[in-house]
Amino acid sequence: RRVHGGLQQNILPMRIKKYTVGLKTLHETNQEVAKLQEKIKDLQPILVKSAEENKVLLAELEVKKVDAAEKEAICSREAAECQKTADEVNVLRDNCKRELDEALPLLYAAQEEVRKISKADINEMRSYPKPPELIGIITNAVCLLFKRKENWDEAKRLLGESDFTQQLIDFDPEKIPEKTLAKLRKDYLSLPSFNRNAAAGVSNALPSLVLWVQATDKLAQVKK
C-alpha cells in the first residue's frame, strides 16, 4: 500500500508539471500569434497600398498594350503603303527605262540623220519663195520647238543660220514646256502627212527633220 500510495503521489506532481509546461507553451504560442497578428496588422496598409499600386500598374500596362497594338497596326499599314508605293515606283521606273531605251536610239538616229544634211539640201529648201505645204508644216514644227514664230520667213532665217544642224544636235528635249509639246502634237504630229515617207518625196533634208521632231517629242515625253 505504501508503494502504491507513493506512485500516486509521484504521478500527481508530474501531471501538474506537464500541464504547467503545456500552459506555458500555449501562452508563448499565443504571444507569438499575437505578435504575428500585430505584424500583419502593421503590414496591412503596405499590402493594401501594394495592391492598389499593382492595380494601377496593371491598368497602365493594359493602356500601353492597347497603345502598342494601335501603333503596331499603324506601322503595318504604313509598311504596306510604303511597299505599295515602292512597287508603283519600281513599275514606273521600269516603264520609264523601257521608254527611254526606245527613245534614245531614235534620238541618236535622228542626230546622225541631221549630221548628213548638206548645205545644198538646206539651200534647196530655202530657195522656195513659197514652200510646198509639207515643207512649211515640218519647218514650222521645228520653229515651234526653237521658240520661233511659225512662218516661212522665220523658218528660212533659222535654216540659214550657219550652226543650224548643230543646234538640232545640241537641242535639249527636257527644256520644252508642256504647253509647247501639246501644241506640237495637236498641230503637227497628229497630221497624217507628218511622216518620213511623205517628206522623202518633197525634199532631201525633210525626212531628217521629221525624224528629229518625232525623236525630240518622244524623249521629252519620257523625261517628263
Summary of the structure (lengths in Angstrom):
residues: 224
radius of gyration: 51.9
end to end distance: 134.8
largest distance: 173.0
contacts: 573
relative contact order: 0.09
helix: 84%
strand: 0%
